[in-house]
Amino acid sequence: MPDQPQPTTEQVAQAIVDAATSGDQAFTETVANSYTTEQLEAAQAYLTQGR
């Protein structure tokens, strides 16, 4: 696995928001597949708390 910097929870959350607002199914799937389940869950929790 390439040694890429881990995205922050905020970055993952922003990607989720972008995908949701775009209404683009392919983009949404790409976002979902780009991060681990843990990252996605943390981002969703971040979004829930931030409102």
PQR file with spaces between the fields and no chain letter, atoms N, CA, C, O and H, PARSE charges and radii, in Angstrom:
ATOM       1  N    MET     1       0.860   -1.195    0.000 -0.4000 1.5000
ATOM       2  CA   MET     1       0.000    0.000    0.000 -0.0000 2.0000
ATOM       3  C    MET     1       0.893    1.241    0.000  0.5500 1.7000
ATOM       4  O    MET     1       1.817    1.326    0.809 -0.5500 1.4000
ATOM       5  N    PRO     2       0.642    2.187   -0.873 -0.5600 1.5000
ATOM       6  CA   PRO     2       1.489    3.381   -0.910  0.2800 2.0000
ATOM       7  C    PRO     2       1.394    4.172    0.389  0.5500 1.7000
ATOM       8  O    PRO     2       0.359    4.184    1.056 -0.5500 1.4000
ATOM       9  N    ASP     3       2.475    4.820    0.726 -0.4000 1.5000
ATOM      10  CA   ASP     3       2.540    5.549    1.991 -0.0000 2.0000
ATOM      11  C    ASP     3       1.977    6.950    1.813  0.5500 1.7000
ATOM      12  O    ASP     3       2.721    7.929    1.758 -0.5500 1.4000
ATOM      13  H    ASP     3       3.316    4.810    0.184  0.4000 1.0000
ATOM      14  N    GLN     4       0.675    7.031    1.725 -0.4000 1.5000
ATOM      15  CA   GLN     4       0.018    8.323    1.517 -0.0000 2.0000
ATOM      16  C    GLN     4      -0.339    8.937    2.863  0.5500 1.7000
ATOM      17  O    GLN     4      -0.633    8.217    3.817 -0.5500 1.4000
ATOM      18  H    GLN     4       0.071    6.236    1.769  0.4000 1.0000
ATOM      19  N    PRO     5      -0.316   10.253    2.945 -0.5600 1.5000
ATOM      20  CA   PRO     5      -0.764   10.886    4.191  0.2800 2.0000
ATOM      21  C    PRO     5      -2.244   10.595    4.422  0.5500 1.7000
ATOM      22  O    PRO     5      -3.041   10.603    3.483 -0.5500 1.4000
ATOM      23  N    GLN     6      -2.597   10.343    5.651 -0.4000 1.5000
ATOM      24  CA   GLN     6      -3.992   10.058    5.972 -0.0000 2.0000
ATOM      25  C    GLN     6      -4.796   11.355    5.918  0.5500 1.7000
ATOM      26  O    GLN     6      -4.370   12.373    6.462 -0.5500 1.4000
ATOM      27  H    GLN     6      -1.950   10.337    6.413  0.4000 1.0000
ATOM      28  N    PRO     7      -5.950   11.320    5.266 -0.5600 1.5000
ATOM      29  CA   PRO     7      -6.783   12.531    5.258  0.2800 2.0000
ATOM      30  C    PRO     7      -7.330   12.785    6.658  0.5500 1.7000
ATOM      31  O    PRO     7      -7.545   11.849    7.428 -0.5500 1.4000
ATOM      32  N    THR     8      -7.548   14.033    6.977 -0.4000 1.5000
ATOM      33  CA   THR     8      -8.145   14.346    8.268 -0.0000 2.0000
ATOM      34  C    THR     8      -9.632   14.000    8.230  0.5500 1.7000
ATOM      35  O    THR     8     -10.231   13.877    7.162 -0.5500 1.4000
ATOM      36  H    THR     8      -7.373   14.793    6.351  0.4000 1.0000
ATOM      37  N    THR     9     -10.202   13.849    9.403 -0.4000 1.5000
ATOM      38  CA   THR     9     -11.640   13.588    9.486 -0.0000 2.0000
ATOM      39  C    THR     9     -12.409   14.692    8.777  0.5500 1.7000
ATOM      40  O    THR     9     -13.414   14.441    8.112 -0.5500 1.4000
ATOM      41  H    THR     9      -9.715   13.949   10.271  0.4000 1.0000
ATOM      42  N    GLU    10     -11.920   15.923    8.931 -0.4000 1.5000
ATOM      43  CA   GLU    10     -12.596   17.061    8.298 -0.0000 2.0000
ATOM      44  C    GLU    10     -12.563   16.943    6.777  0.5500 1.7000
ATOM      45  O    GLU    10     -13.542   17.266    6.104 -0.5500 1.4000
ATOM      46  H    GLU    10     -11.103   16.128    9.471  0.4000 1.0000
ATOM      47  N    GLN    11     -11.434   16.479    6.235 -0.4000 1.5000
ATOM      48  CA   GLN    11     -11.322   16.312    4.778 -0.0000 2.0000
ATOM      49  C    GLN    11     -12.271   15.220    4.281  0.5500 1.7000
ATOM      50  O    GLN    11     -12.917   15.375    3.245 -0.5500 1.4000
ATOM      51  H    GLN    11     -10.639   16.216    6.781  0.4000 1.0000
ATOM      52  N    VAL    12     -12.350   14.121    5.025 -0.4000 1.5000
ATOM      53  CA   VAL    12     -13.259   13.041    4.639 -0.0000 2.0000
ATOM      54  C    VAL    12     -14.701   13.541    4.709  0.5500 1.7000
ATOM      55  O    VAL    12     -15.506   13.261    3.822 -0.5500 1.4000
ATOM      56  H    VAL    12     -11.825   13.995    5.867  0.4000 1.0000
ATOM      57  N    ALA    13     -15.016   14.276    5.762 -0.4000 1.5000
ATOM      58  CA   ALA    13     -16.368   14.822    5.920 -0.0000 2.0000
ATOM      59  C    ALA    13     -16.717   15.747    4.758  0.5500 1.7000
ATOM      60  O    ALA    13     -17.832   15.708    4.239 -0.5500 1.4000
ATOM      61  H    ALA    13     -14.362   14.503    6.483  0.4000 1.0000
ATOM      62  N    GLN    14     -15.759   16.578    4.354 -0.4000 1.5000
ATOM      63  CA   GLN    14     -16.006   17.498    3.240 -0.0000 2.0000
ATOM      64  C    GLN    14     -16.273   16.722    1.954  0.5500 1.7000
ATOM      65  O    GLN    14     -17.132   17.100    1.158 -0.5500 1.4000
ATOM      66  H    GLN    14     -14.853   16.610    4.776  0.4000 1.0000
ATOM      67  N    ALA    15     -15.530   15.637    1.758 -0.4000 1.5000
ATOM      68  CA   ALA    15     -15.739   14.814    0.565 -0.0000 2.0000
ATOM      69  C    ALA    15     -17.134   14.198    0.570  0.5500 1.7000
ATOM      70  O    ALA    15     -17.788   14.118   -0.470 -0.5500 1.4000
ATOM      71  H    ALA    15     -14.832   15.330    2.405  0.4000 1.0000
ATOM      72  N    ILE    16     -17.588   13.763    1.751 -0.4000 1.5000
ATOM      73  CA   ILE    16     -18.934   13.192    1.869 -0.0000 2.0000
ATOM      74  C    ILE    16     -19.982   14.251    1.526  0.5500 1.7000
ATOM      75  O    ILE    16     -20.930   13.986    0.786 -0.5500 1.4000
ATOM      76  H    ILE    16     -17.057   13.829    2.596  0.4000 1.0000
ATOM      77  N    VAL    17     -19.798   15.453    2.074 -0.4000 1.5000
ATOM      78  CA   VAL    17     -20.746   16.539    1.802 -0.0000 2.0000
ATOM      79  C    VAL    17     -20.756   16.871    0.313  0.5500 1.7000
ATOM      80  O    VAL    17     -21.818   17.043   -0.285 -0.5500 1.4000
ATOM      81  H    VAL    17     -19.028   15.668    2.674  0.4000 1.0000
ATOM      82  N    ASP    18     -19.558   16.961   -0.282 -0.4000 1.5000
ATOM      83  CA   ASP    18     -19.467   17.272   -1.710 -0.0000 2.0000
ATOM      84  C    ASP    18     -20.197   16.218   -2.539  0.5500 1.7000
ATOM      85  O    ASP    18     -20.928   16.548   -3.473 -0.5500 1.4000
ATOM      86  H    ASP    18     -18.696   16.822    0.205  0.4000 1.0000
ATOM      87  N    ALA    19     -19.993   14.956   -2.192 -0.4000 1.5000
ATOM      88  CA   ALA    19     -20.629   13.871   -2.936 -0.0000 2.0000
ATOM      89  C    ALA    19     -22.143   13.936   -2.776  0.5500 1.7000
ATOM      90  O    ALA    19     -22.888   13.774   -3.743 -0.5500 1.4000
ATOM      91  H    ALA    19     -19.398   14.688   -1.434  0.4000 1.0000
ATOM      92  N    ALA    20     -22.589   14.175   -1.551 -0.4000 1.5000
ATOM      93  CA   ALA    20     -24.026   14.220   -1.284 -0.0000 2.0000
ATOM      94  C    ALA    20     -24.689   15.370   -2.033  0.5500 1.7000
ATOM      95  O    ALA    20     -25.777   15.210   -2.585 -0.5500 1.4000
ATOM      96  H    ALA    20     -21.984   14.307   -0.766  0.4000 1.0000
ATOM      97  N    THR    21     -24.038   16.518   -2.050 -0.4000 1.5000
ATOM      98  CA   THR    21     -24.644   17.676   -2.699 -0.0000 2.0000
ATOM      99  C    THR    21     -24.538   17.604   -4.213  0.5500 1.7000
ATOM     100  O    THR    21     -25.320   18.238   -4.922 -0.5500 1.4000
ATOM     101  H    THR    21     -23.154   16.647   -1.601  0.4000 1.0000
ATOM     102  N    SER    22     -23.577   16.838   -4.713 -0.4000 1.5000
ATOM     103  CA   SER    22     -23.415   16.732   -6.170 -0.0000 2.0000
ATOM     104  C    SER    22     -24.506   15.866   -6.788  0.5500 1.7000
ATOM     105  O    SER    22     -24.879   16.050   -7.947 -0.5500 1.4000
ATOM     106  H    SER    22     -22.942   16.323   -4.137  0.4000 1.0000
ATOM     107  N    GLY    23     -25.018   14.911   -5.994 -0.4000 1.5000
ATOM     108  CA   GLY    23     -26.001   13.983   -6.531 -0.0000 2.0000
ATOM     109  C    GLY    23     -25.411   13.046   -7.572  0.5500 1.7000
ATOM     110  O    GLY    23     -26.149   12.406   -8.321 -0.5500 1.4000
ATOM     111  H    GLY    23     -24.715   14.761   -5.052  0.4000 1.0000
ATOM     112  N    ASP    24     -24.090   12.960   -7.625 -0.4000 1.5000
ATOM     113  CA   ASP    24     -23.393   12.140   -8.623 -0.0000 2.0000
ATOM     114  C    ASP    24     -23.080   10.778   -8.009  0.5500 1.7000
ATOM     115  O    ASP    24     -22.208   10.657   -7.149 -0.5500 1.4000
ATOM     116  H    ASP    24     -23.491   13.480   -7.017  0.4000 1.0000
ATOM     117  N    GLN    25     -23.802    9.759   -8.462 -0.4000 1.5000
ATOM     118  CA   GLN    25     -23.660    8.427   -7.886 -0.0000 2.0000
ATOM     119  C    GLN    25     -22.241    7.888   -8.026  0.5500 1.7000
ATOM     120  O    GLN    25     -21.703    7.304   -7.085 -0.5500 1.4000
ATOM     121  H    GLN    25     -24.510    9.857   -9.161  0.4000 1.0000
ATOM     122  N    ALA    26     -21.639    8.080   -9.186 -0.4000 1.5000
ATOM     123  CA   ALA    26     -20.281    7.563   -9.404 -0.0000 2.0000
ATOM     124  C    ALA    26     -19.289    8.239   -8.461  0.5500 1.7000
ATOM     125  O    ALA    26     -18.409    7.584   -7.902 -0.5500 1.4000
ATOM     126  H    ALA    26     -22.076    8.554   -9.950  0.4000 1.0000
ATOM     127  N    PHE    27     -19.435    9.554   -8.286 -0.4000 1.5000
ATOM     128  CA   PHE    27     -18.559   10.288   -7.384 -0.0000 2.0000
ATOM     129  C    PHE    27     -18.768    9.820   -5.948  0.5500 1.7000
ATOM     130  O    PHE    27     -17.807    9.659   -5.195 -0.5500 1.4000
ATOM     131  H    PHE    27     -20.151   10.086   -8.739  0.4000 1.0000
ATOM     132  N    THR    28     -20.021    9.604   -5.575 -0.4000 1.5000
ATOM     133  CA   THR    28     -20.335    9.133   -4.228 -0.0000 2.0000
ATOM     134  C    THR    28     -19.675    7.785   -3.967  0.5500 1.7000
ATOM     135  O    THR    28     -19.111    7.563   -2.895 -0.5500 1.4000
ATOM     136  H    THR    28     -20.801    9.735   -6.187  0.4000 1.0000
ATOM     137  N    GLU    29     -19.744    6.880   -4.951 -0.4000 1.5000
ATOM     138  CA   GLU    29     -19.123    5.566   -4.795 -0.0000 2.0000
ATOM     139  C    GLU    29     -17.611    5.683   -4.704  0.5500 1.7000
ATOM     140  O    GLU    29     -16.974    4.960   -3.937 -0.5500 1.4000
ATOM     141  H    GLU    29     -20.202    7.060   -5.822  0.4000 1.0000
ATOM     142  N    THR    30     -17.033    6.591   -5.484 -0.4000 1.5000
ATOM     143  CA   THR    30     -15.587    6.800   -5.430 -0.0000 2.0000
ATOM     144  C    THR    30     -15.170    7.273   -4.045  0.5500 1.7000
ATOM     145  O    THR    30     -14.187    6.788   -3.485 -0.5500 1.4000
ATOM     146  H    THR    30     -17.550    7.178   -6.107  0.4000 1.0000
ATOM     147  N    VAL    31     -15.922    8.219   -3.498 -0.4000 1.5000
ATOM     148  CA   VAL    31     -15.624    8.711   -2.151 -0.0000 2.0000
ATOM     149  C    VAL    31     -15.733    7.568   -1.145  0.5500 1.7000
ATOM     150  O    VAL    31     -14.856    7.390   -0.299 -0.5500 1.4000
ATOM     151  H    VAL    31     -16.721    8.612   -3.953  0.4000 1.0000
ATOM     152  N    ALA    32     -16.808    6.801   -1.241 -0.4000 1.5000
ATOM     153  CA   ALA    32     -17.015    5.701   -0.302 -0.0000 2.0000
ATOM     154  C    ALA    32     -15.887    4.677   -0.378  0.5500 1.7000
ATOM     155  O    ALA    32     -15.492    4.102    0.636 -0.5500 1.4000
ATOM     156  H    ALA    32     -17.521    6.946   -1.928  0.4000 1.0000
ATOM     157  N    ASN    33     -15.376    4.454   -1.579 -0.4000 1.5000
ATOM     158  CA   ASN    33     -14.321    3.460   -1.765 -0.0000 2.0000
ATOM     159  C    ASN    33     -12.933    4.009   -1.480  0.5500 1.7000
ATOM     160  O    ASN    33     -11.969    3.247   -1.398 -0.5500 1.4000
ATOM     161  H    ASN    33     -15.697    4.921   -2.403  0.4000 1.0000
ATOM     162  N    SER    34     -12.821    5.325   -1.327 -0.4000 1.5000
ATOM     163  CA   SER    34     -11.510    5.950   -1.137 -0.0000 2.0000
ATOM     164  C    SER    34     -11.056    5.922    0.318  0.5500 1.7000
ATOM     165  O    SER    34      -9.875    6.109    0.614 -0.5500 1.4000
ATOM     166  H    SER    34     -13.603    5.944   -1.393  0.4000 1.0000
ATOM     167  N    TYR    35     -11.996    5.688    1.215 -0.4000 1.5000
ATOM     168  CA   TYR    35     -11.680    5.760    2.638 -0.0000 2.0000
ATOM     169  C    TYR    35     -12.079    4.472    3.329  0.5500 1.7000
ATOM     170  O    TYR    35     -12.906    3.707    2.831 -0.5500 1.4000
ATOM     171  H    TYR    35     -12.955    5.535    0.975  0.4000 1.0000
ATOM     172  N    THR    36     -11.472    4.245    4.496 -0.4000 1.5000
ATOM     173  CA   THR    36     -11.828    3.066    5.281 -0.0000 2.0000
ATOM     174  C    THR    36     -13.169    3.305    5.973  0.5500 1.7000
ATOM     175  O    THR    36     -13.625    4.441    6.100 -0.5500 1.4000
ATOM     176  H    THR    36     -10.801    4.866    4.901  0.4000 1.0000
ATOM     177  N    THR    37     -13.782    2.227    6.411 -0.4000 1.5000
ATOM     178  CA   THR    37     -15.044    2.339    7.141 -0.0000 2.0000
ATOM     179  C    THR    37     -14.861    3.223    8.371  0.5500 1.7000
ATOM     180  O    THR    37     -15.727    4.035    8.699 -0.5500 1.4000
ATOM     181  H    THR    37     -13.411    1.304    6.308  0.4000 1.0000
ATOM     182  N    GLU    38     -13.716    3.055    9.051 -0.4000 1.5000
ATOM     183  CA   GLU    38     -13.456    3.853   10.249 -0.0000 2.0000
ATOM     184  C    GLU    38     -13.414    5.341    9.916  0.5500 1.7000
ATOM     185  O    GLU    38     -13.958    6.167   10.650 -0.5500 1.4000
ATOM     186  H    GLU    38     -13.013    2.395    8.784  0.4000 1.0000
ATOM     187  N    GLN    39     -12.760    5.675    8.800 -0.4000 1.5000
ATOM     188  CA   GLN    39     -12.670    7.082    8.398 -0.0000 2.0000
ATOM     189  C    GLN    39     -14.048    7.642    8.073  0.5500 1.7000
ATOM     190  O    GLN    39     -14.379    8.762    8.461 -0.5500 1.4000
ATOM     191  H    GLN    39     -12.318    5.005    8.205  0.4000 1.0000
ATOM     192  N    LEU    40     -14.850    6.855    7.358 -0.4000 1.5000
ATOM     193  CA   LEU    40     -16.183    7.321    6.976 -0.0000 2.0000
ATOM     194  C    LEU    40     -17.072    7.494    8.201  0.5500 1.7000
ATOM     195  O    LEU    40     -17.828    8.461    8.292 -0.5500 1.4000
ATOM     196  H    LEU    40     -14.581    5.945    7.043  0.4000 1.0000
ATOM     197  N    GLU    41     -16.980    6.554    9.146 -0.4000 1.5000
ATOM     198  CA   GLU    41     -17.797    6.653   10.352 -0.0000 2.0000
ATOM     199  C    GLU    41     -17.390    7.861   11.189  0.5500 1.7000
ATOM     200  O    GLU    41     -18.238    8.569   11.733 -0.5500 1.4000
ATOM     201  H    GLU    41     -16.365    5.769    9.072  0.4000 1.0000
ATOM     202  N    ALA    42     -16.080    8.087   11.284 -0.4000 1.5000
ATOM     203  CA   ALA    42     -15.593    9.244   12.042 -0.0000 2.0000
ATOM     204  C    ALA    42     -16.071   10.541   11.396  0.5500 1.7000
ATOM     205  O    ALA    42     -16.460   11.483   12.087 -0.5500 1.4000
ATOM     206  H    ALA    42     -15.391    7.512   10.842  0.4000 1.0000
ATOM     207  N    ALA    43     -16.039   10.580   10.070 -0.4000 1.5000
ATOM     208  CA   ALA    43     -16.473   11.778    9.351 -0.0000 2.0000
ATOM     209  C    ALA    43     -17.965   12.019    9.546  0.5500 1.7000
ATOM     210  O    ALA    43     -18.401   13.160    9.699 -0.5500 1.4000
ATOM     211  H    ALA    43     -15.722    9.816    9.508  0.4000 1.0000
ATOM     212  N    GLN    44     -18.745   10.941    9.540 -0.4000 1.5000
ATOM     213  CA   GLN    44     -20.186   11.101    9.737 -0.0000 2.0000
ATOM     214  C    GLN    44     -20.485   11.599   11.149  0.5500 1.7000
ATOM     215  O    GLN    44     -21.370   12.430   11.350 -0.5500 1.4000
ATOM     216  H    GLN    44     -18.390   10.014    9.415  0.4000 1.0000
ATOM     217  N    ALA    45     -19.735   11.080   12.122 -0.4000 1.5000
ATOM     218  CA   ALA    45     -19.901   11.550   13.501 -0.0000 2.0000
ATOM     219  C    ALA    45     -19.518   13.026   13.602  0.5500 1.7000
ATOM     220  O    ALA    45     -20.170   13.806   14.296 -0.5500 1.4000
ATOM     221  H    ALA    45     -19.016   10.405   11.958  0.4000 1.0000
ATOM     222  N    TYR    46     -18.452   13.390   12.898 -0.4000 1.5000
ATOM     223  CA   TYR    46     -17.994   14.786   12.874 -0.0000 2.0000
ATOM     224  C    TYR    46     -19.084   15.691   12.307  0.5500 1.7000
ATOM     225  O    TYR    46     -19.354   16.761   12.853 -0.5500 1.4000
ATOM     226  H    TYR    46     -17.922   12.756   12.334  0.4000 1.0000
ATOM     227  N    LEU    47     -19.705   15.264   11.219 -0.4000 1.5000
ATOM     228  CA   LEU    47     -20.761   16.060   10.597 -0.0000 2.0000
ATOM     229  C    LEU    47     -21.967   16.181   11.520  0.5500 1.7000
ATOM     230  O    LEU    47     -22.586   17.242   11.601 -0.5500 1.4000
ATOM     231  H    LEU    47     -19.486   14.395   10.775  0.4000 1.0000
ATOM     232  N    THR    48     -22.300   15.104   12.211 -0.4000 1.5000
ATOM     233  CA   THR    48     -23.452   15.104   13.110 -0.0000 2.0000
ATOM     234  C    THR    48     -23.222   16.057   14.280  0.5500 1.7000
ATOM     235  O    THR    48     -24.126   16.790   14.681 -0.5500 1.4000
ATOM     236  H    THR    48     -21.798   14.242   12.145  0.4000 1.0000
ATOM     237  N    GLN    49     -22.009   16.039   14.821 -0.4000 1.5000
ATOM     238  CA   GLN    49     -21.686   16.903   15.959 -0.0000 2.0000
ATOM     239  C    GLN    49     -21.598   18.366   15.553  0.5500 1.7000
ATOM     240  O    GLN    49     -21.925   19.260   16.333 -0.5500 1.4000
ATOM     241  H    GLN    49     -21.274   15.444   14.495  0.4000 1.0000
ATOM     242  N    GLY    50     -21.155   18.596   14.328 -0.4000 1.5000
ATOM     243  CA   GLY    50     -20.865   19.956   13.894 -0.0000 2.0000
ATOM     244  C    GLY    50     -22.086   20.804   13.596  0.5500 1.7000
ATOM     245  O    GLY    50     -21.945   21.967   13.218 -0.5500 1.4000
ATOM     246  H    GLY    50     -20.890   17.870   13.695  0.4000 1.0000
ATOM     247  N    ARG    51     -23.287   20.249   13.757 -0.4000 1.5000
ATOM     248  CA   ARG    51     -24.495   20.996   13.404 -0.0000 2.0000
ATOM     249  C    ARG    51     -25.306   21.383   14.633  0.5500 1.7000
ATOM     250  O    ARG    51     -26.354   22.016   14.507 -0.5500 1.4000
ATOM     251  H    ARG    51     -23.401   19.304   14.064  0.4000 1.0000
